[in-house]
Amino acid sequence: MTDTSHAEPRSHHGNTPAAWAVVVLIIIGSTVATLGVVLGDWIVFAIGVALVPVALIVGKAMQAAGLGQYRRP
């Protein structure tokens, strides 16, 4: 019989709420930035570009809240 009480947490391969939130926000930011370039509106472009760092901050906050991938010790 194998003792599984010390087993490592399973890998989610990035399939976590934090990862999905980052991906969705980066896609939205890229879409808004692209729309800004196509329309020639640099303010819309800047808003789209600004969403990328916001996405990374949201992802880190969600990871810290326990909604991300577990780190191996």
Protein Blocks (a to p, Z undefined) as FASTA:
>chain_A
ZZfklgccddeehpafklmmmmmmmmmmmmmmmmmmmnopaklmmmmmmmmmmmmmmmmm
mmmnopaccddZZ
